[in-house]
Amino acid sequence: SNMNTPIFQKQFKSFSNGSTRQSVGIQDLRILMVSLPVDIEEQQKIGSFFKQLDDTIALHQRKLDLLKEQKKGFLQKMFPKNGAKIPELRFEGFSDDWEERKLGDFIDVKSGKDYKHLNSGSIPVYGTGGYMLSVDRALSDIDAIGIGRKGTIDKPYLLKAPFWTVDTLFYAVPKQNIDLQFSLSIFKKINWKKFDESTGVPSLSKTVINSVGASVPSYEEQQKIGSFFKQLDDTIALHQRKLDLLKELKKGFLQKMFVS
């Protein structure tokens, strides 16, 4: 029936939400009916079009959730558990024990700086929430891992050089014979919230980051693990983009297919 079409639902909401009463009067219904397609077949086509779109959105959401779950599982299985020398799941050809180290042994944590004295340019400036603006100078010419000093401390992410980071974002550069993507996976695996030093806004210090324990395999095995997680992250990002695009499309169709 007419009342189940997206257009009716959309306009019904705009009528009932506009007042404290949650009911629609006869006069309102007359106004609503004016902008409905008279042709039942057209109504059915519109209804079925939106059902397909909603089903596709739900499917992509499920795929994305599944990938994120799988990644969580791999992060558990592909790194040694506390006290263990080797991980549960491993690439073929590797059998040596992993070495127990501190993060400070294989990464160099550097501080971000204020950028206000810089001119605008093509070098991206990053904060704890991601990209902010672009300037004319770089703080680093080496790829690194961004990790919040204050605020979002539990969302480390990859920083492609050249870049500048603000003073709320540390950038961690891997030392010799340490793979960047592998280090990023370790950073993402650590529960940073439990190292929070603050009494209000979550915060971390270089000393705290450097003292966190982590196991490290040979450089070759690091590269394999790093590249595996990079592919997984790229796939997750791709599905996220598809999902966002589908939601935007739906919004566009809702605006264009109905008389407002």
C-alpha positions, 0 to 999 in steps of 0.5 A, a space after each residue: 500500500 501507499 503507506 509503505 513506500 519510502 516517500 510516504 515514510 519520509 514525509 510522514 516523519 517530517 509531519 509527525 516530527 515537526 510537532 509534539 503530537 505523534 499523529 497525522 491528521 486528515 489534512 496532512 494526509 491529503 498534502 502527503 498524497 499529492 507528492 506520491 506517484 499515482 501509478 501503483 507500478 511506479 510505487 512498487 518500482 521505487 520501493 523495490 529499488 530502495 529495498 535492493 539498495 538497503 540490502 546491498 548496504 547491509 551486505 557491505 556492512 556485514 563484509 566490513 564487520 567480518 573483515 575487522 573480526 578476522 583482523 582481530 583474530 590474526 592479530 591474536 594468532 600471528 604474534 606470540 602470546 604473553 610468555 610464548 616464544 613463537 606465535 600460534 599462526 606462522 608463515 612457512 619457512 620460519 622457525 626461530 624464536 621471537 626475541 622479547 624486547 622493549 618498543 624503545 629498542 626498535 623504534 624512535 619516538 619523536 615529538 610533533 611541533 607547532 606549525 603556525 609559523 609555517 606557510 601553506 604548501 603541499 606537506 600534510 600536517 597530521 593531528 590525533 584525528 588525522 590530516 589537518 592542513 598542508 604547509 611548506 616544510 616537513 618535520 620528517 622525510 621518513 615514513 612513521 607511525 603516528 600515535 597520540 600524546 594526548 586525546 586519541 592515544 589508542 588509534 595509531 596510524 601510518 604517516 607517509 613522508 614527507 609530513 609534519 605532526 602537531 605537538 599532540 601527536 608523536 611520530 615513531 620511526 623504526 630503527 635499522 632492520 625493523 619493518 614499518 608495517 610490522 611495527 604498525 601492527 604491534 602498535 595497533 595490537 597494544 591496548 594503549 588505554 591501560 598505559 594512560 598516564 592522565 587524570 583527565 584527557 588520556 595521555 602518553 609519554 615517550 618513556 611509557 611508549 619506550 618501556 612497553 614490551 613486544 616480541 620481534 622475529 627476524 627482519 624477513 618474517 617481520 616483512 611478511 607479517 607487515 605486508 600481510 596486515 597492510 593488504 588486510 588494512 587496504 581491503 578494509 579501507 576499500 570496503 569502508 569506502 564502498 559502504 560510505 559511497 553507497 550511503 551517499 548514493 542512497 541519500 542522493 536518490 532520496 533527495 532526487 526521486 521524491 518531490 520535496 
